[in-house]
Amino acid sequence: MTQWLLAAVLGLLFALGTFLVLRRDVVRVVWGVAIISQSANVYLVTMGGLAGAAPIGDFRGETPPPTDPLVQALVLTAIVIGFGTTALALVLTYRVYEEHGTIDVYDLGGEGL
Amino acid sequence: MIEIVLAVVFLPFVGAALAPAVYRLLGERTAYYAAGVAAVCLALVTRLYTAGVGLDGGTRYAVDWVPALEVSLALYVDGLALLIAFLASGVGVLVLVYSGGYMHGEPGQSKYYATMLAFMGSMLGVALAGDLFALFTFWELTSLSSFLLIGHYTSADDSQYAARKSMLITVAGGLFMLAGFLLLAWAGGTTLIAGGDDSLVATAGPTIETLRSVGLFVPALLLVGVGAATKSAQVPFHVWLPNAMEAPTPVSAFLHSATMVKAGVYLIGRFRPFFLGAEGGGAHGGGAAGSRGSGAAAGTGGEGAAGEAAGEAAAAAASLLPEWSVVFVTLGLATMTVAAVLAVAATDIKELLAYSTASHLGLITAGFGAANALGAETGAFHILNHASFKAALFLVAGIVAHEAGTRRIENLRGLRHDLPVTAVIAALASLSMAGIPPFNGFYSKELLFEATYELGHELGGTAWLFPVVAVVGSVFTFLYSIKFLSLFLGDRPDGLGHVHRPPVSMLAPPAVLGIVVLAVSAVPNTAIDLLVGSVYDSTVPGAAHGFSIPFPPSKLKPAVIMSAITIGVGAVAWPQYDRLHHGIRRVLAGPVRANWWYDNGVDGLTSGGRDVGEWVQTGLVRTYAAWTIGATSLLALGGYVVGEVGLPALSVPPGMTPAIVLVLLVAVVGAVAVTAAPSHVAGVLTLSILGFMVAIFYILADAPDLALTQLVVETLVLVLFLLVLNRLPAYYGQPSPGRALRDGALATLAGATVFLTVVLSTSATPSEPLSGVLVERANLPPGEHASVFTNYGGGSNVVNVILVDLRAADTLGEISVVAMAALAVLTLIRMRTRGDTR
């Protein structure tokens, strides 16, 4: 079924994440990436259907059928990997500050577009 | 016999692999070891020949190579293959013996002999390949070994430039050829080249029909043609050959006159029956095959009637000039003439010979290009003749350079006083090159004249240019040949220092080649009967016939008149040689030279590539993100527009409870707050609100595993952020309004794309989702279904079983990623405190 509300929410989250990725402050870039990956996860779970029991235990004969276990398994992996990359990005930010005394990407590499 | 054929191809590679070890034992005498390997190959080829393999129609041998892809290592032996194999192994023996004298005291000898042997193996592979991919592989191997040999003097810039140039041009041409091969393999449904009923040549008719029906016949012809033209140094790709003379002279004699550059004309000869075969078998010019057949049959009779018979039959069928001839006769004659003119302008004896080589390869190309029997005779015979006299001349040039210490034409004269034997060989070979009767070069040139005259006679109009250009090119050929000969005539100039006598190892090989020139000159028809006749058979479609050379000509044919004109004009123009030489040099400047295009092209590509790289790779996250997100959004939106997707009706989906709506709204508020956060701490806390709302969303969406993971991860991330932010400066001001507007626009674009994508993708529900299988199989008692999850997975939580059982390896990878990240974090922090950095 068409998820209009979720589409709007995900669109907003993605837009905000994109806006943050384009900021000059490296910490905000990391936030942006975090928001984008959160919304991607939510999108995947949405694709598995919201109505339905958790795919645990005995669910024979139940209506509606349980939610899609496959996307949940995918997202579980994604959450953990996302944690790893966020942690690494944060520590890199910290290192950048230690090395260069700034976390302003304009000072670090110019303004770009 | 298959063992012999395989041994011929692979023995040189084994020899090459052992060469460095042998060099440690034997030192400079490795030359004779290498020559021995070549001699064994020559003996094996001779064994094939005496056994009569391939002389009456080709014989194919196949060994499975990549059976899954139906690629076999097919080897094919016929007249053409035997001729090239004889050249590669025979000239190989001579050149390697010669190297023993020439390379005395030179650097890098073990590499030199190993590469020479590897080259010889590659060339034998090209000659005997019966499969498109085998041919391509060996073809590129010859380019590679040529690169190594041209760049033999690794410290000389000229040598490096020349090696790169030859590599770029020949390898690029090889890639064109590969594209052509793929077209042929697709159309023919086979990669076998010739022989049997299932090869490309045997099925030329239907294959060409297929190609023509999709308009790919001419592209395929041109692609294969580019491969041949780059390898055989045809105009405008001839530029690499003169530079290749930076290689040691034996290399020039071997690769760049007798063998490797012959690969291109070999390719033309090999595919000639295929591309011309279609003319008879296909819809085009049904009469052409008949005319060629009768022409060839008349050729068997010899006695000068061949020309007329072929001419009449061809005139009867003078429907159209096949594309094959348009491409290759034009290419060949242009090369023959341009390169001959450039040879007259040469100042260095090896440069002269290089241009002359290109010119003679043009002659062979033009011969094969002519779609009549005479053309094939020209090509077949001149491959042998050119190899004999040109390899001899290169070896002579090597003796001159080695013993007189200079290669400049203006400094060399009267060498016959110091090098009497060499002078005799040079005289034989250069008279043959000039096309003076009764030497062998004359016979094949005469055949070319006849072939081009036939074309002119048959087609009329502009086709008469063919014989005219052939004569003009031959006049220049005559001139530079006599110039080379004149190095040995006249008086010794004062500037020429003491000239040593060459050692026997350097004198014997050119002498052997000189004897070959003499032998073929004396009894051309015997040479044809022995081998050249079956070479001719390999290059014509349909049934096999022999041919013969009538000499002296029984009557005054047009070709005889053309030869007379050539020699007459050449003799008249000879006194003006210096004026011609300087005149041509004056004209050669700027864009007239193909080199100008090559150098500017390569420089332009190099600097252009650097500029594009600097422009695209700015190293700024901002730029990358903007381009990636913008391009992805536009492509996705464009896809929706093109696909004309319609929006579904507005509805409330099942499962969308008020609780979920509330949670999602709070999540959005959190995200807005993150974006607007005045400080890092405020941002992190609001980011956490978003994260915990997502966790609650997972609970409400019946995904308890995700919710648990998300809660743990969110907590950890919050702690981590707070730890790090404690040490970072607070932030830095607002973006300028213009920039905020631009970023806002891009963000809106991305958001709109995601909105549309989610709407469209959630409205389409697959009828049988993959998850249905998993759900169906889960938690069923044994007997009803194979209960994968409970029995083998050991759990009833499907998500868990997927992660730890069905995709266990994937999960292991995931854990490794986290471990890597942890290690990287640890290293990044510890490295600083240890003070390892600047």
Interface residues (C-beta under 8 A of the other chain):
Chain A: M1 T2 Q3 W4 L5 L6 A7 A8 V9 L10 G11 L12 L13 F14 A15 L16 G17 T18 F19 L20 V21 L22 R23 R24 D25 V27 R28 V29 W31 A34 I35 Q38 S39 N41 V42 Y43 V45 T46 M47 G48 G49 L50 A51 G52 A53 A54 P55 I56 G57 D58 F59 R60 P64 P65 P66 T67 D68 P69 L70 V71 Q72 A73 V75 L76 T77 I79 V80 I81 G82 F83 G84 T85 T86 A87 L88 L90 V91 L92 T93 Y94 R95 Y97 E98 E99 T102 I103 D104 V105 G109 G110 E111 G112 L113
Chain B: T618 G619 L620 V621 R622 T623 A625 A626 I629 P648 A649 L650 S651 P653 P654 G655 M656 I660 V661 L664 L665 A667 V668 A671 V672 V674 T675 H680 G683 V684 L687 L690 G691 V694 F697 Y698 L700 A701 D702 A703 P704 D705 L706 T709 Q710 V713 L716 V717 L720 F721 V724 L725 R727 L728 P729 Y731 Y732 P735 D743 G744 L746 A747 T748 A750 G751 A752 T753 V754 F755 L756 V758 V759 S761 T762 S763 T765 P769 L770 S771 G772 L774 V775 A778 N779 L780 S796 N797 V798 V799 I802 L803 R807 D810 T811 E814 V817 V818 M820 A821 A822 A824 V825 L828 I829 R832 T837
